[in-house]
Amino acid sequence: MFPSGGVRVYIAVGNTDMRKSIDGLSIAVTQLLDHDPFSGHLFAFSNRRRTMVKILYWDRNGFCLWQKRLEKDRFRWPASHHGVVEMEHRELQWLLDGLEVHQRQAHERLHYANVF
């Protein structure tokens, strides 16, 4: 559904007016999140009640806008003092599935420089 391979996921941690469409959200990506909306990365926004998510991304020759509205329950939107949080694709999937973004029981990501 979404592009992959080097594509990053950015979450706008504040509330967003869900009346905004492609133009308004692309301006928010530039002005509020300080990112390039034409980068191909995913930019996710939520309303105050956390019942709706919109994801904006550039796909080769035009913007795509994906929306999910919950009829019951709320998204577990991450909180931060910064206006944007970067996450992995699997964390976005957890978020959309109604799970916590930071799973306590998930394996920790490891980074190594050498095999030995």
N, C-alpha and C positions, 0 to 999 in steps of 0.2 A: 504494500500500500504506500509506504513512504520510501524515499530514496535511501540508499545505504552506501557504505564504502567511503569513509572519510567525512560523512555528514554528521555534524554535531547537533545536539538538542539543547535549546536554550528555553528556560522557563521564566516568564515574567511573573515575579512573586507577588506583585500587588494585584489590585482589582482592575479589570478592564471593562469598559463599556461594550457589551456584546452587540450593540447596534452597529459597531464599526465593522466594516467589511474589508476587502483587500486594500484599498487605498489608505484607510485610516490605520489599519494594523501595520502596513509597511512603513508609514510615517512613525508609528510608535517604535518599531524596530530600530529605525535610524535615530530618533531623538531621545527616546527613553532608555532603550537597551544599548545604544551606541554600537550597533552592528550593521552590517550591510545586508539588506533584505534580498539582494540578488546573489548571495553567496551559495544558495542551495541548502543551507542549514535549516533546521526546523525551529520555528519560534511558536511557543505555546502560551496561550492566554486563558484566563478564567474569570468568571464573574464573581461578584462579592459573595454570593450564596454557595459558590463552588459546586453548582449543578450543571455548568456548561463549560466546555473547553473548545477553543478554536486553535488550529495549528496552521500557520502560514509558511509556505516555502516556494521557492522559485524552481521551476522544472523546465529547463532548456529554453523554452520560448514563451513562458507565461507563468503567472502566479497560480498556485493551487491553495485552496482554503478548505480545510477539513474541519468538521464540527461534530461534537458529540454532546447530547443533552441527556442528563439522567432524569428519569421519571420518578425515581425514589433514591434516597441516599445522597451522598456528597463525595466529591473527589477529595483525596487527602493531599491537598496542595502544599508544597514545601514552603517553609517560612525562612526568611533571611533578612538581614539588614540591608543587603544590596538589592538593586532592582532586577537582577537577573541571576539565575542559577544554571550552571551547565550540568547536564546529566547524560548518561548513556542510554542507548535505545532500549535496553531491557528495563531500565528504571522508568522510562516513559511508558512502556507497556504495563508495568506494575501499576503506575499511576492511573492509567486508563482502565485497568481492571479493578480498581478500588483498593489496591494494596498500598502500604507505606512505601515510600521511595527508598528509604534506607532500611533494608531488611536486617534484623539483628542476627538471624541465623544464616545469612548468605555467606559464602566464602569471601574472604577479603581479597582484594586485587593485589597481586604481587608484581614487583618490577625488578628484573635482574639484568645485569650488564654482561655477565659471563655464565657459561654453562658449568664450569668447574668451580 
